[in-house]
Amino acid sequence: MFKKVLILRLSAIGDTIHTLPVVNALKAAYPDCQTGWVVEDKAALFVEKHPNVDKCYILPKKSWKKRGLSPENMKEFFDIIKDINSEHYDIVLDTQQLFKSAILLPFLNIKRKITLSGGREFSGLFSNEKVKASHELFNPDYHVVKRNLELAEYLGANAQNIEFKLAPPSEEVQNRVNTLLFSLNPDKKNVVISPATTWKNKHWDEDCWREVLSYLESRANLIFTGTENDLPLIERISNGINGGVILAGKTNLEELACVFSRADVVISPDSGSAHIAWAVEKPFVITIFTATAAGRNAPFGDNCACVHPEISCYPCMKRKCKLKTDKNLCCHSVSAEKIVKILKNVLHYD
């Protein structure tokens, strides 16, 4: 029997959210078990305030990267390691299965260092207990959430009930979002548009966005989210559209989750925003896939829909398109008509 479990899942936002069901499954099976989590600063918010994470260890990657190789960075790193080791965890689960997470394992005084088979970058060399995975790490047809849950199942937890259980927003966050959304028409449905992501070839065609926005313009409250860097894209696709609340660059991740909780529908490419909206569990999430695999990354369940290209090279799962002609063909192979049809069914529009 074990009393304490540590989870390694350092980044990114979507992948961190995909790992939350592991800690929920473990807590459901072993309510008295104490859980810790090692995460990088960018993805920390949904971990450090999570009701089933007892202790969160944040690696300040942003400041480390800014300083470069320095004695200060080394001191902070070993202070975190010392803090982890002082808790005397029985088990550590490397869910990331890449070198960046596995390199922590030799420094951890934890008896059972568990991971799944099929990791990348020689990550498996640092674990002493491997669970035979049912599918490869990047299998495009097997969802990463289910793959992660195989570790919880190996420890005796029930992996069938998939739960995210985000922390509820604070009163301060709710008041801030109330202020941002004060101009919305209460008689209209709220549709959030989160059009940006980190890969160029995960972006949906801008003309298609404009078609969908033209359809929604008079029917719904339109809310645009993203970072400040996403403003040019939002301005291009919303050009000529009357109304709309632009929140890009105005919310942190906690406030963004609260905005999603006020939405009836969220439309997004495969991005951190789509996964946050899914974890909120309130809005209907429409995810538009281009280069990446819907079977591995899409929200699933009754409250979501995903669309993807019907082309021979899908899913390539590559950051850069390899086609000689028709570069980024996948980005304009999903029609606006498909999204409008889903919106009509979900929102009961004509």
N, C-alpha and C positions, 0 to 999 in steps of 0.2 A: 504494500500500500504506500502511496505517496501523499505528502502533505503540502508540498509547494511545487508549482510548475512555472517555468519561465518561458516566454515565447519570444523568438527572434523574428521580427518582420519589420524591417527598417523603413522601407519606402515602397512604392509611391502611394498617393492617397487612395486610388482605386484598389490597389492590391492590399493595402492595409485594411480597408473596409471588407474586402473579400476574406480576410482572416478572422474577423470578429466572431463569426459563428463558431470557431474553434473554442474560444474562451467561454462563450455562452454554453456550449455543449458540455464542457468540462465542469462548469459551475452547476449546471443542472444535475449532472451525475454525482458530483462531489461538492455539496454546498459549503463544506468546511475547508475545502482546499484553498490555499492562498495562491493568487496568480500574480506574476510580474510580466512586464513586456518591455523589450528594448526597441526603440523606434527613433528615427531621425526627426529633427525639429519640424520639417515641413508637414509631416503626416501625424504629428503628435496629438493634435487637438482631439481627434475621435478616440484616442486611446487613453490619455491621461484623465479624462473626465468620464470614462466609461464605467458604468455601475458594477461591472464584473471584473475590472482590473484593479487589484489592490495596490500595486505599486508600478509606476511608470518610470523608466530610465530613458532620458532623452539625450541622444547624441547630437550636439549642436553643429551639424554639418556646415551650415552657412558660415558661422564664425570661424570654424576650422579651415574651411576652404579659403576664406579671406586672408587669414594669417599665413597660410602655407605651412610647411614643415617647421614647427617651432617647439621649444620646450614647454610653452604654455599649453599647447594642444596636447602634448604627451602627458602632462600632469593631469589635465582634465579627463583624458581618456582613462588613465589608471585610477583616478578617483572614482569614476563610474564603475570600473571593474571591481574595485574594493567594496563599493557600496553593494553591488550585486552579490559578491561572495559572502558578505556579512549576513545575508539573509538565508544562506544554507539551503538553496533550492535542491530538491530531489531529482528533478528532470528539467532539461531544456529542450525545447522543440524548435528546430531550425526550419521554419516554414518557407523562408525565402529561397534557400537552396542555391545561393550564388556565393562567390568568394567573399563579397563584402559582409555577409552575415556569418559565414562559416569561419572567417578568420578570428572572430571573437571567441570561438569555442576553446582553443588551447589556453586561454586566460581564465576560463571559468572553472572553479572548483566544484563541479557538479558531476555526480557519478554517472548518470544516464544522459547521454547526448544523442538525441533521437532525430532522425530525418527520414524522408521518403527516398526511395531509390530513384535514380534518373535525374539527379541534380546536375547543374552546370558548373563549369570553371573549377573542377576538382573539389567541389564543396563537400562531397561525401567522404573525403579523406579525413575530415576533422571530426566526424561523428563516430561513436562506438556502437551505435544500435540503429540499424537500417530497417525500415518497414517497406516491404515490397509494394510499390504503388501499382494500382490497377491500370494506370495510363501514364504516358510520358508527360513531363513537365509542361511542354507547350503543345500538347495534343489539341488541335483546333476543334475537336468535336466533344471534348469532355470538360465540363465546367470547372474552373479553378476552385470555386467554393467547395464543390464536392470532393475535389482532390485534397484540399487542405483538411477537410473533415475526416479523411482517412486516418490522420494522426490522432484525432480525438477518439475515433472508433477503436483504434489500436489500444488506447488506454482505458477502454471499457465504457466510453460514453455513447449515447444514442446520437447518431449522425443524421437521422432522418428529419428532425425538426430544425429547419434552418432559420436562425434568428439573429438579428443585428443588435437591437436594443441600444440605440444611441441615448446619451444623456439628454434629458429635456432641457430646452433653452432656459437660461436664467431670466429673471424679470427685466434686467437691464437690456439683454439681447432682444427680448420681445418688444420692449418699449422703443428700442432703436429701429426695429423692423416696422413697427406701427408708423413711425415717423416717415420712413422711406416710402411706405405704400399708402400714405394717407389719401392720395388723389384717385385711388382706384374706384371704379363704379361698382357698388355693392350688388347691382342687378346683373352683372356680367361674370362669366367664369374667368378664372385667372390662368393664363398660359405663360409659362416661363420658357424663354428661348435662351439656351446656353450654347452658342454656335462654335465656340473655339476649343481647340485641344492642342497638344504639344507637337504632334506630327502633322506636317503639311498634307500628307496623303490620307489623313483621317478626317480632313475637313470636307464637308458636303458642298456641292456646287452652289455658288452664291445666287445664281438665277433661280434655282429651285427654292432656296430660302425665301427669296422675294415673292415667289408664287404663293407659298404657304402663308406668308405674312399678309399678302393682299387678301387672301381668303379670310383670315382671322381678324383683319383690321377693324371691321365694324361689329364683329361678333363677340370679341373677348377683350379683357384687359391684357395687354402685352407687357411682359416684364423681361428685360434683357439683363443677363448676368455674365460675369467674367472678370478678368483683371483689367487694369488700366491699359495694358498692351493690346487688349482685344477690342478697344474702342473703334479703331479704324474699320475692322471687319463689321462690327455692329452698325456703324454709320453707313457703310456701303449697302448692307442688306436691308436696312430700314429706311433708306432714302426714298422719300415720297410717301411713306406710311404716316398717317395721322395718329398722333398719340403715342403711347408707349412710355414706360418708365425704364430709364437706363440706370442700372445699378452697378455696371462694370467699374471696378476699382473702388467701390464704396462699401463693400462688405468684407469681413473676414470669413473664415470657413464656418464658424459657428453661426454667424448671422445668415450666411448663405443657406445653411441647412434649415434655418427658421423660415427663410423666404420660400424654400421648397415646400415646407409644411403648410404654407398658405395657398399653394397652387393646386389647381385641379389637374393640370397636365404640365409635364416638363418635356421639352424636346431638345435633344442633344446628340452630338456624335459620340463615339466611344471615348469617354473622358472621365476625369475625376468627378465632374459635375453629375454625370449620369449615375455614377455609383453612389454618390452622396444622396441624390434624390431617391434612389432605390432603397437605401438604408433608412431613410426617413419613413418610408412605408405608407405615406399618405397620398401623394399624387400618382396619377397614371404616368408612367415613364415611357416615352417613345425614343428609342435609341437607333441612330442611323449609322450603320457600319459600312466601311469602305474597304480598307486594307486589312483590318484585323478581324479575328474570328468571333462571330456571334456565339457559336457553340461553346466557346471557352469563356467569354467575358460578358455576355449580355445579361441584363436583369432577367430573371425568370419568375414565373408565377402568374396569377390572374390579373395583376395590376400593372402590366407592362406589355410592350410590343417592340419587336426589333425588326428592322428591314435591312437587307444587304443586297449587293449586286448579284445578278445571275450571269456571271462571266467566267470564263475558263480559268483565269488566274486567281480567282478569289478562293480562299483568303491567302494572300502572299505573306502577311505578317511582317512586312519589311517597311522600314522608315522611308526608303527611297524606291520609287517605281522603277522596275527593271525593263519595262516595255520600250522598244525602239521607237514605235509610233504610238499615238493615242496615250501619251503620258498621263498618268493618274486617271485612267479610264474609269476606275471604280468610283471616283469622286462625283461623277455625274451620271452614274449608271442606275441610281435609285431615283425614281421620278417623284416629283412633287405630288402627283395624283395619288400615289400610294399613301403619303402622309395625310393628305386631305381626307382620304377615305377612312383612315383610322380615326381622325379627329371627328368626323361626322358620327361614327359609331359610338365613340366614347362620350362626346359632349352632346349627342342627340341634336346635332345641327342639320339643317337642310343642305 
